Amino acid sequence: MPANKPPFDGEWVKVAEVFNLQMGKTPSRKKMEYWNTGEYDWVSIKDLGSYGRFVGRTKETISELGRIESGIKQVPANTLLMSFKLSLGKTSITTRPIYTNEAIMAFLDKGTFQFDLGYMWHQFRTKDWATGTNMAVMGETLNKKTLGSALIRLPDLRTQRLVASCLDVIQSQLEIAGKKLECLDTLVKSRFVEMFGDPATNSHDLPIERLSDLGVLERGKSKHRPRNAPELRGGPDGPYPLVQTGDIANAGLYLSTYNDTYTELGLRQSKMWPKGTLCITIAANIAQTTILAIDACFPDSVVGFTSGRTIQNVFLHYWFSFFQSILEEQAPQAAQKNINLRILSDLGVIAPSIEKQQEFASFVAEVDKSRFIVKQKIEKLQMLYDSLAQEYFG
């Protein structure tokens, strides 16, 4: 649909015709008296969506002094917020007066049109805002003019409420299914602690082994420079799967999907790792792990671990889940966080009997059956939601 030729007269309007757009601001971080006094809630991008659809109380707050001296404008309750830099299109609705940072736009009601706030939330979070963005080094951004000129669909209020109600039902089911996945993850971690104790304190007084003594650690390979040369990459449908740090961070226990591949030339400057290899990230996403469910290549920002006879990769994956945040905090930071192979090799890992590890792996396999069913339901619900959103919002 051409942006200047909406299909139905009266149903499509520009964002700026419905809303006044207000950018947030960040008070100086150097002035400690501005921050975390508990006076005024302050929203950053990480808060959007973190509390569900609505955002009110936040972890960070600003003081009266910070509010006045920085000249930051308040956002009233029942206002739609959206990130227009970096994580483009993350949305929330305010439940109380708050303040936001400069990467968040507040959409203040102009009073020119009647609209349902829930309807707008669904439309804004599903709209393809990436069209017309500026691709900067730090990610996608929208300017105020482009955002204000974007078209949104605005039928009569009754229709808006019917649309919002339909999508609310599906969204509610998605949230319930997501909570089930969280509960299953908690169940597995609880079972780990029950069987092996707290791995940080070794509360069960288990033997400790260096990670490098439990198997073979080897960095992935990406010898060619530049690493993203087009002749190396085969796109999503190429012959040789290429797994990167983001894929691993999002994979869970097993990785079977990927977003890019290598060509024959790409494979020659890399290495194909066999199914069953434990992948450990050492850059960007620190110490995230997954087990390959396919043969795949990965770059030198990932370490492959081939387990020996006394360790199981399923056990090791969950052991890492307890230490990931600690390792990330301790990682040196230059252009991006990273740890080296020596740090990884010297990690002390609790080493219970292989029989106990196998018992734990069997428990995980049973839980995974339930997780698979829930994930299938989420995929179907998401497809339905996306299909309806496309139909309603164009």
Contacts in CASP RR format, 6 or more apart in sequence:
PFRMAT RR
TARGET T0000
AUTHOR 0000-0000-0000
METHOD contacts of the structure
MODEL  1
MPANKPPFDGEWVKVAEVFNLQMGKTPSRKKMEYWNTGEYDWVSIKDLGS
YGRFVGRTKETISELGRIESGIKQVPANTLLMSFKLSLGKTSITTRPIYT
NEAIMAFLDKGTFQFDLGYMWHQFRTKDWATGTNMAVMGETLNKKTLGSA
LIRLPDLRTQRLVASCLDVIQSQLEIAGKKLECLDTLVKSRFVEMFGDPA
TNSHDLPIERLSDLGVLERGKSKHRPRNAPELRGGPDGPYPLVQTGDIAN
AGLYLSTYNDTYTELGLRQSKMWPKGTLCITIAANIAQTTILAIDACFPD
SVVGFTSGRTIQNVFLHYWFSFFQSILEEQAPQAAQKNINLRILSDLGVI
APSIEKQQEFASFVAEVDKSRFIVKQKIEKLQMLYDSLAQEYFG
1 7 0 8 1.000
1 394 0 8 1.000
3 150 0 8 1.000
3 151 0 8 1.000
6 12 0 8 1.000
6 151 0 8 1.000
10 154 0 8 1.000
11 153 0 8 1.000
11 154 0 8 1.000
11 155 0 8 1.000
12 151 0 8 1.000
12 152 0 8 1.000
12 153 0 8 1.000
12 154 0 8 1.000
13 113 0 8 1.000
13 151 0 8 1.000
13 152 0 8 1.000
13 154 0 8 1.000
14 148 0 8 1.000
14 149 0 8 1.000
14 150 0 8 1.000
14 151 0 8 1.000
14 152 0 8 1.000
15 21 0 8 1.000
15 107 0 8 1.000
15 147 0 8 1.000
15 148 0 8 1.000
15 149 0 8 1.000
15 150 0 8 1.000
15 151 0 8 1.000
15 152 0 8 1.000
16 148 0 8 1.000
16 149 0 8 1.000
17 110 0 8 1.000
17 112 0 8 1.000
17 113 0 8 1.000
18 107 0 8 1.000
18 109 0 8 1.000
18 110 0 8 1.000
18 112 0 8 1.000
18 113 0 8 1.000
18 115 0 8 1.000
18 152 0 8 1.000
18 154 0 8 1.000
19 80 0 8 1.000
19 107 0 8 1.000
19 108 0 8 1.000
19 109 0 8 1.000
19 110 0 8 1.000
19 148 0 8 1.000
20 107 0 8 1.000
20 108 0 8 1.000
20 109 0 8 1.000
20 110 0 8 1.000
21 105 0 8 1.000
21 106 0 8 1.000
21 107 0 8 1.000
21 108 0 8 1.000
21 144 0 8 1.000
21 147 0 8 1.000
21 148 0 8 1.000
22 73 0 8 1.000
22 75 0 8 1.000
22 105 0 8 1.000
22 106 0 8 1.000
22 108 0 8 1.000
23 102 0 8 1.000
23 104 0 8 1.000
23 105 0 8 1.000
23 106 0 8 1.000
23 144 0 8 1.000
24 72 0 8 1.000
24 73 0 8 1.000
24 75 0 8 1.000
24 99 0 8 1.000
24 100 0 8 1.000
24 101 0 8 1.000
24 102 0 8 1.000
24 104 0 8 1.000
24 105 0 8 1.000
24 106 0 8 1.000
25 70 0 8 1.000
25 71 0 8 1.000
25 72 0 8 1.000
25 73 0 8 1.000
25 99 0 8 1.000
25 100 0 8 1.000
25 101 0 8 1.000
25 102 0 8 1.000
26 70 0 8 1.000
26 101 0 8 1.000
26 102 0 8 1.000
27 34 0 8 1.000
27 35 0 8 1.000
27 62 0 8 1.000
27 66 0 8 1.000
27 67 0 8 1.000
27 69 0 8 1.000
27 70 0 8 1.000
27 72 0 8 1.000
28 34 0 8 1.000
28 70 0 8 1.000
29 35 0 8 1.000
31 66 0 8 1.000
33 63 0 8 1.000
33 65 0 8 1.000
33 66 0 8 1.000
34 62 0 8 1.000
34 63 0 8 1.000
34 65 0 8 1.000
34 66 0 8 1.000
34 69 0 8 1.000
34 70 0 8 1.000
35 60 0 8 1.000
35 61 0 8 1.000
35 62 0 8 1.000
35 63 0 8 1.000
36 60 0 8 1.000
36 61 0 8 1.000
37 61 0 8 1.000
37 62 0 8 1.000
37 63 0 8 1.000
37 64 0 8 1.000
38 61 0 8 1.000
38 63 0 8 1.000
39 61 0 8 1.000
39 62 0 8 1.000
39 63 0 8 1.000
39 64 0 8 1.000
39 67 0 8 1.000
40 61 0 8 1.000
40 62 0 8 1.000
40 63 0 8 1.000
40 64 0 8 1.000
40 67 0 8 1.000
40 74 0 8 1.000
40 97 0 8 1.000
40 98 0 8 1.000
40 99 0 8 1.000
41 56 0 8 1.000
41 57 0 8 1.000
41 58 0 8 1.000
41 60 0 8 1.000
41 61 0 8 1.000
41 96 0 8 1.000
41 98 0 8 1.000
41 99 0 8 1.000
42 58 0 8 1.000
42 60 0 8 1.000
42 61 0 8 1.000
42 62 0 8 1.000
42 98 0 8 1.000
42 99 0 8 1.000
42 100 0 8 1.000
42 101 0 8 1.000
43 55 0 8 1.000
43 56 0 8 1.000
43 58 0 8 1.000
43 81 0 8 1.000
43 92 0 8 1.000
43 98 0 8 1.000
43 99 0 8 1.000
43 100 0 8 1.000
43 101 0 8 1.000
43 104 0 8 1.000
44 60 0 8 1.000
44 100 0 8 1.000
44 101 0 8 1.000
44 103 0 8 1.000
44 104 0 8 1.000
45 83 0 8 1.000
45 85 0 8 1.000
45 86 0 8 1.000
45 87 0 8 1.000
45 90 0 8 1.000
45 101 0 8 1.000
45 103 0 8 1.000
45 104 0 8 1.000
47 55 0 8 1.000
47 58 0 8 1.000
47 59 0 8 1.000
47 92 0 8 1.000
48 55 0 8 1.000
48 81 0 8 1.000
48 82 0 8 1.000
48 83 0 8 1.000
48 87 0 8 1.000
48 90 0 8 1.000
48 91 0 8 1.000
48 92 0 8 1.000
48 104 0 8 1.000
49 55 0 8 1.000
49 90 0 8 1.000
49 91 0 8 1.000
49 92 0 8 1.000
51 92 0 8 1.000
52 92 0 8 1.000
52 175 0 8 1.000
53 92 0 8 1.000
53 93 0 8 1.000
53 121 0 8 1.000
53 171 0 8 1.000
54 92 0 8 1.000
54 93 0 8 1.000
54 94 0 8 1.000
54 95 0 8 1.000
55 81 0 8 1.000
55 92 0 8 1.000
55 93 0 8 1.000
55 94 0 8 1.000
55 95 0 8 1.000
55 98 0 8 1.000
56 94 0 8 1.000
56 95 0 8 1.000
56 96 0 8 1.000
56 98 0 8 1.000
57 96 0 8 1.000
58 98 0 8 1.000
62 70 0 8 1.000
62 72 0 8 1.000
62 99 0 8 1.000
66 72 0 8 1.000
67 74 0 8 1.000
67 99 0 8 1.000
72 99 0 8 1.000
73 99 0 8 1.000
74 97 0 8 1.000
74 98 0 8 1.000
74 99 0 8 1.000
75 81 0 8 1.000
75 94 0 8 1.000
75 97 0 8 1.000
75 98 0 8 1.000
75 99 0 8 1.000
75 100 0 8 1.000
75 106 0 8 1.000
75 108 0 8 1.000
76 94 0 8 1.000
76 97 0 8 1.000
76 108 0 8 1.000
77 94 0 8 1.000
77 95 0 8 1.000
77 96 0 8 1.000
77 97 0 8 1.000
78 93 0 8 1.000
78 94 0 8 1.000
78 95 0 8 1.000
78 117 0 8 1.000
79 93 0 8 1.000
79 94 0 8 1.000
79 106 0 8 1.000
79 107 0 8 1.000
79 108 0 8 1.000
79 109 0 8 1.000
80 91 0 8 1.000
80 92 0 8 1.000
80 93 0 8 1.000
80 106 0 8 1.000
80 107 0 8 1.000
80 117 0 8 1.000
80 120 0 8 1.000
80 121 0 8 1.000
80 124 0 8 1.000
81 91 0 8 1.000
81 92 0 8 1.000
81 93 0 8 1.000
81 94 0 8 1.000
81 100 0 8 1.000
81 104 0 8 1.000
81 105 0 8 1.000
81 106 0 8 1.000
81 107 0 8 1.000
82 89 0 8 1.000
82 90 0 8 1.000
82 91 0 8 1.000
82 104 0 8 1.000
82 105 0 8 1.000
82 107 0 8 1.000
82 124 0 8 1.000
83 89 0 8 1.000
83 90 0 8 1.000
83 91 0 8 1.000
83 103 0 8 1.000
83 104 0 8 1.000
83 105 0 8 1.000
84 103 0 8 1.000
84 104 0 8 1.000
84 105 0 8 1.000
84 129 0 8 1.000
84 141 0 8 1.000
84 142 0 8 1.000
84 147 0 8 1.000
85 102 0 8 1.000
85 103 0 8 1.000
85 138 0 8 1.000
85 139 0 8 1.000
85 140 0 8 1.000
85 141 0 8 1.000
85 142 0 8 1.000
86 103 0 8 1.000
86 138 0 8 1.000
86 139 0 8 1.000
86 140 0 8 1.000
86 141 0 8 1.000
88 129 0 8 1.000
88 130 0 8 1.000
88 133 0 8 1.000
88 140 0 8 1.000
88 141 0 8 1.000
88 142 0 8 1.000
89 124 0 8 1.000
89 125 0 8 1.000
89 127 0 8 1.000
89 129 0 8 1.000
90 125 0 8 1.000
91 121 0 8 1.000
91 124 0 8 1.000
91 125 0 8 1.000
93 117 0 8 1.000
93 118 0 8 1.000
93 121 0 8 1.000
100 106 0 8 1.000
105 144 0 8 1.000
105 147 0 8 1.000
107 120 0 8 1.000
107 124 0 8 1.000
109 115 0 8 1.000
113 154 0 8 1.000
114 157 0 8 1.000
115 154 0 8 1.000
115 157 0 8 1.000
115 160 0 8 1.000
116 157 0 8 1.000
116 160 0 8 1.000
116 161 0 8 1.000
116 164 0 8 1.000
118 164 0 8 1.000
118 168 0 8 1.000
119 160 0 8 1.000
119 161 0 8 1.000
119 163 0 8 1.000
119 164 0 8 1.000
120 152 0 8 1.000
121 164 0 8 1.000
122 163 0 8 1.000
122 164 0 8 1.000
122 167 0 8 1.000
122 171 0 8 1.000
122 389 0 8 1.000
122 392 0 8 1.000
122 393 0 8 1.000
123 152 0 8 1.000
123 153 0 8 1.000
123 389 0 8 1.000
123 392 0 8 1.000
123 393 0 8 1.000
124 152 0 8 1.000
126 386 0 8 1.000
126 389 0 8 1.000
126 390 0 8 1.000
126 393 0 8 1.000
127 150 0 8 1.000
127 152 0 8 1.000
127 393 0 8 1.000
129 140 0 8 1.000
129 142 0 8 1.000
129 147 0 8 1.000
129 150 0 8 1.000
130 140 0 8 1.000
132 142 0 8 1.000
132 146 0 8 1.000
133 140 0 8 1.000
133 141 0 8 1.000
133 142 0 8 1.000
133 146 0 8 1.000
134 140 0 8 1.000
134 141 0 8 1.000
134 142 0 8 1.000
134 143 0 8 1.000
152 393 0 8 1.000
153 392 0 8 1.000
153 393 0 8 1.000
153 394 0 8 1.000
154 160 0 8 1.000
155 163 0 8 1.000
163 392 0 8 1.000
166 388 0 8 1.000
167 385 0 8 1.000
167 388 0 8 1.000
167 389 0 8 1.000
167 392 0 8 1.000
170 381 0 8 1.000
170 384 0 8 1.000
170 385 0 8 1.000
170 388 0 8 1.000
171 385 0 8 1.000
173 381 0 8 1.000
174 378 0 8 1.000
174 381 0 8 1.000
174 382 0 8 1.000
174 385 0 8 1.000
177 374 0 8 1.000
177 377 0 8 1.000
177 378 0 8 1.000
177 381 0 8 1.000
178 374 0 8 1.000
178 378 0 8 1.000
180 374 0 8 1.000
181 371 0 8 1.000
181 374 0 8 1.000
181 375 0 8 1.000
181 378 0 8 1.000
184 367 0 8 1.000
184 370 0 8 1.000
184 371 0 8 1.000
184 374 0 8 1.000
187 367 0 8 1.000
188 318 0 8 1.000
188 363 0 8 1.000
188 364 0 8 1.000
188 367 0 8 1.000
189 318 0 8 1.000
189 321 0 8 1.000
189 322 0 8 1.000
191 360 0 8 1.000
191 363 0 8 1.000
192 199 0 8 1.000
192 318 0 8 1.000
192 319 0 8 1.000
192 322 0 8 1.000
192 360 0 8 1.000
195 352 0 8 1.000
195 356 0 8 1.000
195 359 0 8 1.000
195 360 0 8 1.000
196 204 0 8 1.000
196 206 0 8 1.000
196 350 0 8 1.000
196 352 0 8 1.000
196 356 0 8 1.000
196 360 0 8 1.000
197 203 0 8 1.000
197 204 0 8 1.000
198 322 0 8 1.000
199 319 0 8 1.000
199 322 0 8 1.000
199 323 0 8 1.000
199 350 0 8 1.000
200 322 0 8 1.000
200 323 0 8 1.000
200 326 0 8 1.000
202 208 0 8 1.000
202 350 0 8 1.000
204 350 0 8 1.000
204 352 0 8 1.000
206 350 0 8 1.000
206 351 0 8 1.000
206 352 0 8 1.000
207 350 0 8 1.000
207 351 0 8 1.000
208 348 0 8 1.000
208 349 0 8 1.000
208 350 0 8 1.000
208 351 0 8 1.000
209 310 0 8 1.000
209 311 0 8 1.000
209 348 0 8 1.000
209 349 0 8 1.000
209 351 0 8 1.000
210 345 0 8 1.000
210 346 0 8 1.000
210 347 0 8 1.000
210 348 0 8 1.000
210 349 0 8 1.000
211 217 0 8 1.000
211 305 0 8 1.000
211 344 0 8 1.000
211 345 0 8 1.000
211 346 0 8 1.000
211 347 0 8 1.000
211 348 0 8 1.000
211 349 0 8 1.000
212 344 0 8 1.000
212 345 0 8 1.000
212 346 0 8 1.000
214 307 0 8 1.000
214 308 0 8 1.000
214 310 0 8 1.000
214 311 0 8 1.000
214 316 0 8 1.000
214 349 0 8 1.000
214 351 0 8 1.000
215 305 0 8 1.000
215 306 0 8 1.000
215 307 0 8 1.000
215 308 0 8 1.000
215 311 0 8 1.000
216 305 0 8 1.000
216 306 0 8 1.000
216 308 0 8 1.000
217 280 0 8 1.000
217 303 0 8 1.000
217 304 0 8 1.000
217 305 0 8 1.000
217 341 0 8 1.000
217 344 0 8 1.000
217 345 0 8 1.000
218 303 0 8 1.000
218 304 0 8 1.000
218 306 0 8 1.000
219 282 0 8 1.000
219 300 0 8 1.000
219 302 0 8 1.000
219 303 0 8 1.000
219 304 0 8 1.000
219 341 0 8 1.000
220 270 0 8 1.000
220 271 0 8 1.000
220 273 0 8 1.000
220 297 0 8 1.000
220 298 0 8 1.000
220 299 0 8 1.000
220 300 0 8 1.000
220 302 0 8 1.000
220 303 0 8 1.000
220 304 0 8 1.000
221 269 0 8 1.000
221 270 0 8 1.000
221 271 0 8 1.000
221 297 0 8 1.000
221 299 0 8 1.000
221 300 0 8 1.000
222 269 0 8 1.000
222 270 0 8 1.000
222 299 0 8 1.000
222 300 0 8 1.000
223 269 0 8 1.000
223 270 0 8 1.000
224 232 0 8 1.000
224 265 0 8 1.000
224 266 0 8 1.000
224 269 0 8 1.000
227 299 0 8 1.000
231 263 0 8 1.000
231 265 0 8 1.000
231 266 0 8 1.000
232 262 0 8 1.000
232 263 0 8 1.000
232 265 0 8 1.000
232 266 0 8 1.000
232 269 0 8 1.000
233 242 0 8 1.000
233 260 0 8 1.000
233 261 0 8 1.000
233 262 0 8 1.000
233 263 0 8 1.000
233 266 0 8 1.000
234 260 0 8 1.000
234 261 0 8 1.000
234 262 0 8 1.000
234 263 0 8 1.000
235 260 0 8 1.000
235 261 0 8 1.000
236 258 0 8 1.000
236 259 0 8 1.000
236 260 0 8 1.000
236 261 0 8 1.000
237 261 0 8 1.000
238 261 0 8 1.000
238 262 0 8 1.000
238 263 0 8 1.000
239 261 0 8 1.000
239 262 0 8 1.000
239 263 0 8 1.000
239 264 0 8 1.000
239 267 0 8 1.000
240 261 0 8 1.000
240 262 0 8 1.000
240 263 0 8 1.000
240 264 0 8 1.000
240 266 0 8 1.000
240 267 0 8 1.000
240 272 0 8 1.000
240 296 0 8 1.000
240 297 0 8 1.000
241 258 0 8 1.000
241 261 0 8 1.000
241 262 0 8 1.000
241 294 0 8 1.000
241 295 0 8 1.000
241 296 0 8 1.000
241 297 0 8 1.000
242 258 0 8 1.000
242 260 0 8 1.000
242 261 0 8 1.000
242 262 0 8 1.000
242 270 0 8 1.000
242 296 0 8 1.000
242 297 0 8 1.000
242 298 0 8 1.000
242 299 0 8 1.000
243 255 0 8 1.000
243 258 0 8 1.000
243 279 0 8 1.000
243 292 0 8 1.000
243 296 0 8 1.000
243 297 0 8 1.000
243 298 0 8 1.000
243 302 0 8 1.000
244 259 0 8 1.000
244 260 0 8 1.000
244 298 0 8 1.000
244 299 0 8 1.000
244 301 0 8 1.000
244 302 0 8 1.000
245 281 0 8 1.000
245 283 0 8 1.000
245 284 0 8 1.000
245 285 0 8 1.000
245 288 0 8 1.000
245 301 0 8 1.000
245 302 0 8 1.000
246 281 0 8 1.000
246 284 0 8 1.000
246 285 0 8 1.000
246 288 0 8 1.000
247 255 0 8 1.000
247 257 0 8 1.000
247 258 0 8 1.000
247 259 0 8 1.000
248 255 0 8 1.000
248 279 0 8 1.000
248 281 0 8 1.000
248 285 0 8 1.000
248 288 0 8 1.000
248 289 0 8 1.000
248 290 0 8 1.000
248 298 0 8 1.000
248 302 0 8 1.000
249 281 0 8 1.000
249 285 0 8 1.000
249 288 0 8 1.000
251 257 0 8 1.000
251 290 0 8 1.000
252 290 0 8 1.000
253 290 0 8 1.000
253 291 0 8 1.000
253 314 0 8 1.000
253 317 0 8 1.000
253 364 0 8 1.000
253 368 0 8 1.000
254 290 0 8 1.000
254 291 0 8 1.000
254 292 0 8 1.000
254 293 0 8 1.000
255 279 0 8 1.000
255 290 0 8 1.000
255 291 0 8 1.000
255 292 0 8 1.000
255 293 0 8 1.000
255 294 0 8 1.000
255 296 0 8 1.000
256 293 0 8 1.000
256 294 0 8 1.000
258 294 0 8 1.000
258 296 0 8 1.000
262 270 0 8 1.000
262 297 0 8 1.000
266 297 0 8 1.000
267 297 0 8 1.000
270 297 0 8 1.000
270 298 0 8 1.000
270 299 0 8 1.000
271 297 0 8 1.000
272 295 0 8 1.000
272 296 0 8 1.000
272 297 0 8 1.000
273 279 0 8 1.000
273 292 0 8 1.000
273 295 0 8 1.000
273 296 0 8 1.000
273 297 0 8 1.000
273 298 0 8 1.000
273 304 0 8 1.000
274 292 0 8 1.000
274 295 0 8 1.000
275 292 0 8 1.000
275 293 0 8 1.000
275 294 0 8 1.000
275 295 0 8 1.000
276 291 0 8 1.000
276 292 0 8 1.000
276 293 0 8 1.000
276 313 0 8 1.000
277 291 0 8 1.000
277 292 0 8 1.000
277 304 0 8 1.000
277 305 0 8 1.000
277 306 0 8 1.000
278 289 0 8 1.000
278 290 0 8 1.000
278 291 0 8 1.000
278 292 0 8 1.000
278 304 0 8 1.000
278 305 0 8 1.000
278 306 0 8 1.000
278 307 0 8 1.000
278 313 0 8 1.000
278 316 0 8 1.000
278 317 0 8 1.000
279 289 0 8 1.000
279 290 0 8 1.000
279 291 0 8 1.000
279 292 0 8 1.000
279 298 0 8 1.000
279 302 0 8 1.000
279 303 0 8 1.000
279 304 0 8 1.000
279 305 0 8 1.000
280 287 0 8 1.000
280 288 0 8 1.000
280 289 0 8 1.000
280 302 0 8 1.000
280 303 0 8 1.000
280 304 0 8 1.000
280 305 0 8 1.000
280 320 0 8 1.000
280 344 0 8 1.000
281 287 0 8 1.000
281 288 0 8 1.000
281 289 0 8 1.000
281 301 0 8 1.000
281 302 0 8 1.000
281 303 0 8 1.000
282 301 0 8 1.000
282 302 0 8 1.000
282 303 0 8 1.000
282 338 0 8 1.000
282 339 0 8 1.000
282 340 0 8 1.000
282 341 0 8 1.000
282 344 0 8 1.000
283 301 0 8 1.000
283 336 0 8 1.000
283 337 0 8 1.000
283 338 0 8 1.000
283 339 0 8 1.000
284 301 0 8 1.000
284 336 0 8 1.000
284 337 0 8 1.000
284 338 0 8 1.000
286 324 0 8 1.000
286 327 0 8 1.000
286 328 0 8 1.000
286 331 0 8 1.000
286 337 0 8 1.000
286 338 0 8 1.000
286 339 0 8 1.000
287 320 0 8 1.000
287 323 0 8 1.000
287 324 0 8 1.000
287 327 0 8 1.000
287 328 0 8 1.000
287 339 0 8 1.000
287 344 0 8 1.000
288 320 0 8 1.000
288 324 0 8 1.000
289 316 0 8 1.000
289 317 0 8 1.000
289 320 0 8 1.000
289 321 0 8 1.000
289 324 0 8 1.000
290 317 0 8 1.000
291 313 0 8 1.000
291 314 0 8 1.000
291 317 0 8 1.000
298 304 0 8 1.000
301 338 0 8 1.000
303 341 0 8 1.000
303 344 0 8 1.000
305 313 0 8 1.000
305 316 0 8 1.000
307 313 0 8 1.000
307 316 0 8 1.000
309 354 0 8 1.000
310 351 0 8 1.000
310 354 0 8 1.000
311 349 0 8 1.000
311 351 0 8 1.000
311 354 0 8 1.000
311 357 0 8 1.000
312 354 0 8 1.000
312 357 0 8 1.000
312 358 0 8 1.000
312 360 0 8 1.000
312 361 0 8 1.000
314 357 0 8 1.000
314 360 0 8 1.000
314 361 0 8 1.000
314 364 0 8 1.000
315 352 0 8 1.000
315 357 0 8 1.000
315 360 0 8 1.000
315 361 0 8 1.000
316 349 0 8 1.000
318 360 0 8 1.000
318 364 0 8 1.000
319 349 0 8 1.000
319 350 0 8 1.000
323 347 0 8 1.000
327 339 0 8 1.000
327 343 0 8 1.000
328 337 0 8 1.000
330 339 0 8 1.000
331 337 0 8 1.000
331 338 0 8 1.000
331 339 0 8 1.000
332 338 0 8 1.000
332 339 0 8 1.000
END
